[in-house]
Amino acid sequence: MTQVKSLLGTLVGWLVSIIEIPFNLIERVIGGRRMPWVFMLPNLVIFGVFTFLPIGLLVFYAFTGGTEIVLTDRPFIGLDNFTRLFSCENFLSPYSCRESMFWIAVQNTVWYVLLTVSGMLAVSLITALVLDKITKGRGFFRAVFFYPVLLSPVVVGLVWRWFLDTNGLLNSLLVDIGMERIIFMLDVFWSRFWVIGVSIWFQMGFYTLIILAGLQAIPRDIYEAAAIDGTPRWRVFTNITLPMLMPNLVVVLVLLMIRSVQVFDEAYVLTNGGGPGTANTFLVQYIYETAFASDIRLYGLASAASVAMGVVLLILTLIQLGLAKKAE
């Protein structure tokens, strides 16, 4: 056994020596201070190809027209796509806009973001506070709450659609207790309620863990000092827990905002395409259908909508970070 370990150690040493040869040559040419860039280069190339290049192409498409996907076949039309999106007599009335479906999707997305972010933040915070008090089985309960995050959004949408179907499990339970069946996905109120509820159930485990990590980082002696002083629990929460948890809450809020604006897959599958009607048609679905699912594929218009969404997300994120820094 000792001889095998010695042989493996020798082989590893030879391998390291061989690998060092080209890096030593590179270091002699560019100098030791520039060597970190050599190790970062593969990641920078991958990041550039799969992030910056698609963003650049998206912006380019936003200023072109036609239905061809090849760049050389697309004429430059300037701001026409943006003009078409933002041509409205009254921005609060989507049907007064030239691209009414875009503004319906924007309106639905705004309501979804407001309700989902507030609901998710409250549920995740309460869950994290409860988990923080548990001493036995904490790891098990963490896994239970985090498990839905590991599921595919499409699977989540299909499972919940089966659960909420007219002949699904929930309606069977309602019938068993003497109530009438409810056609959840054909009612505007109930369909929106379940889209938001499923999103909270699906994602809350991830944000709960972030908040829980912040709670466990707060020194316990602060709470002990507050308990000795006889400080009420609500004052401990508002004067100690929340201020010291603020960095984690800012991270959660920013991630929630970005994720909520980009809602698509689970809502699309759950509502069978954004129904009833356009009640659950969100911005990413509009972009997808404009570019890929319509008879006339308007890649430029969809790209312009994507650029507008990206700019709004950037502005909202900067505002949130600025307010958080000011409050801190």
C-alpha positions as CSV (number, residue, x, y, z in Angstrom):
1,M,0.0,0.0,0.0
2,T,2.9,2.4,0.9
3,Q,4.6,1.6,-2.4
4,V,1.3,2.4,-4.3
5,K,1.0,5.7,-2.6
6,S,4.6,6.5,-3.3
7,L,4.2,5.7,-6.9
8,L,1.0,7.8,-7.2
9,G,2.9,10.7,-5.5
10,T,5.7,10.4,-8.0
11,L,3.3,10.4,-10.9
12,V,1.5,13.5,-9.6
13,G,4.8,15.2,-9.1
14,W,5.8,14.5,-12.7
15,L,2.4,15.7,-14.0
16,V,2.7,18.9,-12.0
17,S,6.2,19.5,-13.3
18,I,5.0,19.0,-16.9
19,I,2.1,21.4,-16.4
20,E,4.4,24.0,-14.9
21,I,6.6,24.2,-18.0
22,P,4.2,26.2,-20.2
23,F,3.1,28.4,-17.3
24,N,6.7,29.2,-16.4
25,L,7.3,30.2,-20.1
26,I,4.3,32.5,-20.1
27,E,5.3,34.1,-16.8
28,R,8.7,34.9,-18.2
29,V,7.1,36.6,-21.2
30,I,4.3,38.6,-19.5
31,G,5.6,38.9,-16.0
32,G,4.3,37.6,-12.7
33,R,1.9,40.4,-12.1
34,R,-0.1,39.5,-15.2
35,M,-0.3,35.8,-14.4
36,P,-3.7,36.0,-12.7
37,W,-5.2,37.1,-16.1
38,V,-3.9,33.9,-17.6
39,F,-5.9,31.8,-15.1
40,M,-9.0,34.0,-15.5
41,L,-8.9,34.0,-19.3
42,P,-10.9,30.7,-19.8
43,N,-13.7,32.0,-17.6
44,L,-13.6,35.5,-19.2
45,V,-13.9,33.9,-22.7
46,I,-16.8,31.7,-21.7
47,F,-18.5,34.6,-20.0
48,G,-18.0,36.8,-23.0
49,V,-19.2,34.2,-25.5
50,F,-22.3,33.2,-23.6
51,T,-23.2,36.5,-21.9
52,F,-21.8,39.7,-23.5
53,L,-22.1,38.4,-27.1
54,P,-25.8,37.5,-26.8
55,I,-26.5,40.9,-25.1
56,G,-24.7,42.6,-28.0
57,L,-26.7,40.6,-30.6
58,L,-29.9,41.4,-28.7
59,V,-29.2,45.1,-28.8
60,F,-28.3,44.9,-32.5
61,Y,-31.6,43.0,-33.3
62,A,-33.6,45.7,-31.5
63,F,-32.6,48.2,-34.1
64,T,-33.3,46.0,-37.1
65,G,-36.5,45.0,-38.9
66,G,-37.9,42.3,-41.1
67,T,-38.7,38.6,-40.3
68,E,-35.3,37.1,-41.3
69,I,-33.1,35.7,-38.5
70,V,-29.8,36.1,-40.4
71,L,-28.2,39.4,-39.4
72,T,-27.1,40.3,-42.9
73,D,-30.7,40.0,-44.2
74,R,-32.1,42.4,-41.5
75,P,-32.4,46.1,-42.5
76,F,-31.5,48.8,-39.9
77,I,-34.6,50.7,-38.9
78,G,-33.3,52.7,-35.9
79,L,-35.8,53.3,-33.1
80,D,-38.9,52.1,-35.0
81,N,-39.3,49.0,-32.7
82,F,-39.1,51.1,-29.6
83,T,-41.5,53.7,-31.1
84,R,-44.0,50.9,-31.8
85,L,-43.8,49.6,-28.3
86,F,-44.2,52.9,-26.6
87,S,-46.9,54.4,-28.9
88,C,-49.8,54.9,-26.5
89,E,-52.6,57.4,-26.1
90,N,-52.9,56.4,-22.4
91,F,-50.2,54.1,-20.9
92,L,-52.7,53.0,-18.2
93,S,-55.1,51.7,-20.9
94,P,-53.3,48.9,-22.8
95,Y,-55.8,48.8,-25.6
96,S,-55.0,52.5,-26.5
97,C,-51.5,51.4,-27.4
98,R,-50.3,50.3,-30.8
99,E,-48.7,47.2,-29.3
100,S,-51.5,46.5,-26.8
101,M,-50.3,42.9,-26.0
102,F,-47.0,44.3,-24.7
103,W,-48.7,46.7,-22.3
104,I,-51.1,44.0,-21.1
105,A,-48.1,41.8,-20.3
106,V,-46.4,44.8,-18.6
107,Q,-49.5,45.4,-16.5
108,N,-49.8,41.8,-15.5
109,T,-46.0,41.6,-14.7
110,V,-46.2,44.7,-12.5
111,W,-49.0,43.2,-10.4
112,Y,-47.3,39.8,-10.2
113,V,-44.0,41.4,-9.1
114,L,-45.6,43.5,-6.4
115,L,-47.7,40.7,-4.9
116,T,-45.0,38.0,-5.3
117,V,-42.1,40.0,-3.9
118,S,-44.0,41.2,-0.9
119,G,-45.5,37.7,-0.3
120,M,-42.3,35.9,-0.8
121,L,-40.3,38.2,1.4
122,A,-42.8,37.9,4.2
123,V,-43.2,34.1,4.0
124,S,-39.4,33.5,3.7
125,L,-38.7,35.8,6.6
126,I,-41.3,34.1,8.9
127,T,-40.0,30.6,7.8
128,A,-36.4,31.6,8.5
129,L,-37.3,33.0,11.9
130,V,-39.1,29.7,12.8
131,L,-36.2,27.5,11.5
132,D,-33.7,29.6,13.4
133,K,-35.5,28.7,16.7
134,I,-35.5,25.0,15.9
135,T,-32.6,23.1,17.5
136,K,-33.4,19.5,16.6
137,G,-33.9,18.4,13.0
138,R,-32.9,21.8,11.6
139,G,-31.1,20.2,8.7
140,F,-34.1,18.1,7.8
141,F,-36.5,21.1,7.8
142,R,-34.0,23.1,5.7
143,A,-34.0,20.2,3.1
144,V,-37.8,20.1,3.2
145,F,-38.3,23.8,2.4
146,F,-35.4,23.8,-0.1
147,Y,-36.5,20.7,-2.0
148,P,-39.0,22.4,-4.4
149,V,-36.2,24.7,-5.6
150,L,-34.5,21.7,-7.1
151,L,-37.5,20.8,-9.3
152,S,-37.9,21.9,-12.9
153,P,-40.3,24.8,-13.3
154,V,-42.1,22.8,-16.0
155,V,-42.5,19.9,-13.6
156,V,-43.8,22.2,-11.0
157,G,-46.4,23.7,-13.4
158,L,-47.6,20.3,-14.6
159,V,-47.9,18.9,-11.0
160,W,-49.9,21.9,-9.8
161,R,-52.1,22.0,-13.0
162,W,-53.0,18.4,-12.3
163,F,-53.7,19.2,-8.6
164,L,-55.9,22.2,-9.6
165,D,-57.7,20.5,-12.5
166,T,-61.5,20.3,-12.6
167,N,-61.2,16.6,-11.8
168,G,-57.9,17.1,-9.8
169,L,-57.1,16.3,-6.2
170,L,-58.2,19.6,-4.7
171,N,-61.6,19.6,-6.4
172,S,-62.0,15.9,-5.2
173,L,-61.4,17.0,-1.7
174,L,-63.9,19.9,-2.0
175,V,-66.6,17.5,-3.3
176,D,-65.9,15.1,-0.5
177,I,-66.6,17.8,2.1
178,G,-69.8,18.8,0.3
179,M,-68.6,21.8,-1.7
180,E,-68.9,22.4,-5.4
181,R,-66.0,22.1,-7.9
182,I,-64.1,25.3,-8.7
183,I,-62.6,25.7,-12.2
184,F,-59.5,27.4,-10.9
185,M,-57.7,28.0,-14.1
186,L,-60.7,29.4,-16.0
187,D,-61.3,32.1,-13.3
188,V,-59.2,35.2,-13.4
189,F,-59.0,35.7,-9.7
190,W,-58.2,32.1,-8.8
191,S,-55.8,31.6,-11.7
192,R,-53.8,34.7,-10.6
193,F,-54.0,33.6,-7.0
194,W,-52.5,30.2,-7.8
195,V,-49.8,31.5,-10.1
196,I,-48.6,33.7,-7.2
197,G,-49.1,31.0,-4.6
198,V,-47.2,28.3,-6.6
199,S,-44.4,30.8,-7.3
200,I,-44.0,31.4,-3.6
201,W,-44.1,27.7,-2.8
202,F,-41.6,26.9,-5.5
203,Q,-39.0,29.6,-4.7
204,M,-39.3,30.4,-1.0
205,G,-36.8,27.7,0.1
206,F,-33.9,29.5,-1.7
207,Y,-34.6,32.9,-0.1
208,T,-35.3,31.3,3.2
209,L,-31.8,29.9,3.4
210,I,-30.3,33.3,2.5
211,I,-32.2,34.9,5.4
212,L,-31.5,32.1,7.7
213,A,-27.8,32.4,7.1
214,G,-28.1,36.1,8.0
215,L,-30.0,35.2,11.2
216,Q,-27.4,32.7,12.3
217,A,-24.6,35.3,11.7
218,I,-26.1,37.7,14.3
219,P,-24.1,37.3,17.6
220,R,-26.2,35.6,20.2
221,D,-24.8,37.7,23.0
222,I,-26.7,40.7,21.7
223,Y,-30.0,38.8,22.2
224,E,-28.8,37.7,25.7
225,A,-28.1,41.3,26.6
226,A,-31.5,42.4,25.3
227,A,-33.2,39.5,27.3
228,I,-31.3,40.6,30.5
229,D,-32.6,44.2,30.0
230,G,-36.1,42.9,29.6
231,T,-36.5,44.3,26.1
232,P,-39.9,43.2,24.5
233,R,-39.6,40.8,21.6
234,W,-41.1,43.1,19.1
235,R,-38.4,45.7,19.9
236,V,-35.7,43.1,19.7
237,F,-37.0,42.2,16.2
238,T,-37.3,45.8,14.9
239,N,-34.1,47.2,16.6
240,I,-31.7,44.2,16.4
241,T,-32.8,41.5,14.0
242,L,-34.1,43.6,11.1
243,P,-31.2,46.1,11.0
244,M,-28.5,43.4,11.2
245,L,-30.4,41.3,8.7
246,M,-30.7,44.2,6.2
247,P,-27.7,43.1,3.9
248,N,-29.3,39.7,3.4
249,L,-32.8,41.2,2.8
250,V,-31.3,43.5,0.2
251,V,-29.8,40.5,-1.6
252,V,-33.1,38.7,-1.4
253,L,-35.1,41.7,-2.6
254,V,-32.8,42.2,-5.7
255,L,-32.9,38.5,-6.6
256,L,-36.6,38.4,-6.1
257,M,-37.2,41.4,-8.3
258,I,-35.1,40.0,-11.1
259,R,-36.6,36.6,-10.9
260,S,-40.2,37.9,-10.7
261,V,-39.9,40.1,-13.7
262,Q,-38.6,37.1,-15.7
263,V,-41.4,34.8,-14.7
264,F,-42.4,32.5,-17.5
265,D,-42.1,28.7,-17.5
266,E,-44.0,27.6,-14.4
267,A,-46.8,30.2,-15.0
268,Y,-47.0,29.4,-18.7
269,V,-47.4,25.7,-18.0
270,L,-49.7,26.1,-15.0
271,T,-52.1,28.4,-16.9
272,N,-51.8,26.5,-20.2
273,G,-50.4,29.5,-22.1
274,G,-51.2,32.5,-19.9
275,G,-54.9,32.1,-19.6
276,P,-57.7,32.6,-19.0
277,G,-57.5,35.0,-22.0
278,T,-54.5,37.2,-21.3
279,A,-55.0,37.4,-17.5
280,N,-51.6,35.7,-16.8
281,T,-49.7,36.7,-19.9
282,F,-46.4,38.1,-18.6
283,L,-43.6,40.1,-20.3
284,V,-41.2,37.2,-21.0
285,Q,-44.1,35.2,-22.6
286,Y,-44.9,38.2,-24.8
287,I,-41.2,38.3,-25.9
288,Y,-41.2,34.5,-26.5
289,E,-44.4,34.5,-28.6
290,T,-43.5,37.6,-30.6
291,A,-40.1,36.1,-31.5
292,F,-40.8,32.4,-31.8
293,A,-44.5,31.4,-31.5
294,S,-46.3,33.9,-33.8
295,D,-47.0,33.4,-37.5
296,I,-44.9,36.4,-38.3
297,R,-41.8,36.3,-36.2
298,L,-40.7,39.8,-35.2
299,Y,-37.3,39.3,-33.7
300,G,-36.5,43.0,-33.7
301,L,-39.7,43.9,-31.7
302,A,-39.1,41.1,-29.2
303,S,-35.5,42.2,-28.8
304,A,-36.6,45.8,-28.2
305,A,-39.0,44.5,-25.5
306,S,-36.1,42.6,-24.0
307,V,-33.8,45.6,-24.0
308,A,-36.5,47.7,-22.3
309,M,-37.0,45.0,-19.7
310,G,-33.3,44.8,-19.0
311,V,-33.0,48.6,-18.6
312,V,-35.9,48.7,-16.2
313,L,-34.4,45.9,-14.2
314,L,-31.0,47.7,-14.0
315,I,-32.6,50.9,-12.9
316,L,-34.7,49.1,-10.2
317,T,-31.7,47.2,-8.9
318,L,-29.6,50.4,-8.7
319,I,-32.4,52.2,-6.8
320,Q,-32.7,49.3,-4.4
321,L,-29.0,49.1,-3.8
322,G,-28.8,52.9,-3.4
323,L,-31.7,53.0,-0.8
324,A,-30.1,50.1,1.1
325,K,-26.8,51.8,1.2
326,K,-28.4,55.0,2.4
327,A,-30.4,53.2,5.1
328,E,-27.2,51.4,6.2
